[in-house]
Amino acid sequence: MSAIKGRITDGLYGLGWGAVKKLPEPAAEALFRTIADRAWKRRGKSVLRLESNLARVVPDAGPERLAELSRAGMRSYMRYWMESFRLPTWTPERIRASIDVTDAHLLTEGLDSGRGVVLALPHLGNWDLAGAWVTTDLKVPFTTVAERLKPESLYDRFVAYREGLGMEVLPHSGGAAFGTLARRLRAGGLVCLVADRDLSASGVEVSFFGATARMPAGPALLAQQTGALLLPVTLWYDGTPVMAARVHPAVGVPEEGTRAEKTAAMTQALADAFAGGIAEHPEDWHMLQRLWLDDLEPRGERT
């Protein structure tokens, strides 16, 4: 990213956090629906990639259905941004009232056991809102990892935003995050990781909607090395101002096999849980990047 483009991008996000939260809520909702619809009509690279990904999720959908899903998907994605820009101004009561969590007892019982818990989520719904619910309603701090964005000032904005919601944020790059996460878990803490897209060359290949994708090994490795509970979570919008969430049963560590074999089996179990939630609510899966291996361009070409 060029320095000029970086400054423009950072400035736009700064404008979003500074101005959008001051708008009346109906005006903000209308504005972001308009942004979503205009982006969808332009049929840019991100929209086309979203539609291509949705075609994997809903293989029997014809062109009209895929167009409907991608338009709903862009509206869902823009709702995520609208909520995120406004979330720092929400009261604890508003946060609690904005999410309905099914089987939250799986999380609270895991924390009460003292084992430590890893929550693994796909890019569904608003994961920042889910995190704010954890710190506000459960009053449990947690640690997460963020991709180091460019420019650096934009990454700093995201870190400050999430830390303001009560999260400890570690950079994905640099190699030190895993050790810190492991220490938090051994102390009985909570770690939350968005885990449906690998950002490194060390990911685990999984079968995902009938084709091979790569997902991060971190959640499974952390559970193995620390004894923490590994819980998949899925999120979705249900047509109301309230976001729904489900905590899924724990992914166990296989009793036999090498560490690599155990990691592969556990990551596949996560992928299966993610796929179930995505298949039920495909329009809320905000995957606007390439994911499946046979969609990746040959090395040396731009992605």
N, C-alpha and C positions, 0 to 999 in steps of 0.2 A: 504494500500500500504506500503510495507517495505521501510525502509530508503534508502537501496541500489537501489531498483527499482525506488524510487522517484527521486534520484539523476540522474539516467540514463535517466528517462523521461524528467526531467528538462533540462539536458544537450543536449538531442536530439532537443528539441524545441529551445534551445538557438542556436544550430548549424543551425537550419532552418532559424531563423531570422538573424543570422549573415552571413551565406554563400549564401543562395538561392537568396537573393536580389542582390547579386553581379554577378550572372550568366547572360549571354546574354539571353534575353527573349525566343528565340526559344529553347535554351538548357534547360531552366527551364521547359518549357512546355513539352518537350520530356521526361525529367526526371520524372515529376509527372504523365504523362500518363503511363510510364513504372511501376512506383510504384503502380498505380491503377490497372493495368492489372495483375501484379504479386500477389497483395493482392486478387484480384478476383479469380485467378486461384487456390490459396491455399484453398479457400472455408472455411475460418475461421469463428468464431462465429459471428463477425460483419457483414460479407458478407451474411451469412445465415439468420441473423436477418433482414437485409435490404431486402433480397429477400422475406422473409415471410411477411414483412410489405407491400411490393409492390404487393404481391398477394391479399392483402385486397383492394388495390387501383384499381387494374386491375383484377377483379375476373375472367374474361373470358380468361385471358392469359394462354397459355400452357407453358410447361417447357422451350421450346426454347425462347419464347417471354420473359419470366421472366428472363432467363439467359441474354438476350440482355439488358433488363432494368437494371438488377443489375450491369452489366459491365459498362453501360453508367452512372449508378448512382455512381459507384466508381470513374469513371473519373471526374464526376461533383464534387464530394466531394474533390478529390485531386486538382481540379482547384481552389476550395475555398481556400485550404491551400496554394497553390502556390501564388495566388493573395494576400492572407493575409500576407504572409511572405514578399512580395515585396511592399505592399501598402504604408508603411511609406516612401518609396523613390519616390512615384509618385508625379508629380507636380499637382497643382490644375487643370490645363488644361487637364491632363491625366485623372484625376478622373471624371471631367465633361464629357469627351468624352467616358467614359467607361460604362455609364449607360443611359438608355432611359426610362424616367418615364412618364407613361400615367396618366392623371388626377391629376397631381401634384397640380392643383389649389385647390383641396379639402383640401390639407394640408395648403397651403399658405393662403387661405381664412379663414381657421379655426384659424390659428395663428394671422392673422390680426384682428380677432374679439376679441381677448384678453381673450378668454375662457380657453385657455390651450388645448393641444392636446395629446392624447395617441395614438401612433402608435403600433399596435399589428401585429406581423409577425410569420409565421411558419419557420421551418428550411429549407427554400427554397433558392437556389442560394447563394449569398454572402451578408449576412446582414451587415457585417462590411463595405463593399463597399457602400451599401446604406446609412449607417450612415455617412461615409466620404463625400458622396454627399450632405447630409443635411448640414453638418458643412462647406463645401467648397463652394457649389453652392448657397445654400440658406443663408449661413452665420448665421445659427441658432444653438446655442449650445443645447445639450439635455442631459438628464439623463437616464441611463439604469441600469440594475441589472445583475450581473454575479454570476454564481454558484461558491462557494468557492472551488477551486480545490486543490488537494493534489499532490505533496508537496506544501507548502505555497509559496515557491519560484516560482513555475509554475504559481500559481494564480497571484503573483505579476507581472510576465512577461505579462500576459494577461491584467491586469489593466493598466500597463505602456503603452502597445501597444495601447489600446483603448483610453486612455487619450491623447496619442500623436496624435490621429486622431480628437481630440476635444470633446470627450465624457466625461461626469462625470459618474463614475462607482461606484455603491454601491454593497456591498456584499449581496447575497441572504439570507444568514443566519444571525441571530442576532436580527431580529424583528424590527430594526429601519428604514429599507428601505422604508416601506409603508408611514410612516409619512413624510419622506424627499420628496418622490415622490409627495405626496399630496401638500406639500408646494410649490414645483416647479410649479405644475399645477395651483394652486390658484393665483400664480404670473403671469399667462399667458404663462408659459413655455411649453416645449416639453418633453415628456417621450416616450421612445421606448423600447418595451418589446418583446422578443421572447416567444411566448405564446401557443405553440401547445403540450407541454409536462409538466405535473405537477411535481414539485420537492418537494412537501410537501404532508401531509395527508389531507390538507384542500381544495383540488381541487374540481372542479365541474364536475360531470359526464355528458357527452355529447354523443350523437349518432354521430359516425364518421365512414363513409363508412360501415354502416350497423351493427356496433357493438359498445359497450360502451367503451369509453376512459375517462380519467380524464385530464382536462385542468385547468390552474390556474385561480382563481377568481379575481386576482389583477386588470387586465384591466377594468373589469366591475365595480368593487367596487370603483376604482379611479374615473371613469366617474360619478358614482352616487354621490359620496361624494363631488366632487369638481366642478361638472358642466362642466368638460372638454369634448371635442369631442373625440369619440372613433372611430378610422379609421383602418380597416384591410388593410394590404399591402401584396401583393404576388410578388415574384421575380422568374426569370428564365433565363436560358441561351438559346439563340436562334440560336446557331451554328456559331456565330460570336464572335469577341473579346468584343462585347458590351453586357452587361447584361440588360435585360428588367425588368421593375417594373410597378406595377399598384396599385394606391391608390383607394380603394373601398369606396363606399358611407358609411356614418357614421352609426354605430349601435346605435339606439336610446334607451333611458331609457323607459321601459314600464310605462304607466301612472298608472296602478293598480298592486296590489300584494305586498307581503312582500319583504323585502330586499333580502332574499334568493331566492324568486321566480323571482325577477327582475334580479338578478345576473345569475341565471340558464338560463333564456331566452336570455340574452345578450351574455353569453359565448357560448351558442348553435349557435347564429347568427355568432359569430366569427368562430366557428368550421365549419359552412357551407361555409363561405367565404374562409377559408383555404382549405377546401376539393375541392372547385371549382378550385383553382389554382393548387393544387397538382394533381388533375385528369388530367388537361391539360398538366402538365409537371412532370410526376411522377419520371423521371430520375433525377430531380434536388431537390428531397426531401431527405435531408440528415438525415434520421431517422434510425440510426443503433442500437437503443435501443428498449427494449420492451415498448409498448405504450398502447395497448388494455388490459383491465382488465383480459380477459380470456386468455391472453398470459403470465400474471405474474405468477411466480412460487409461491407455497405456502410459507407462512412466515416460515423463518428458513432455506430455501434453498437458494443457491447462485443464483443471477440473472446475 
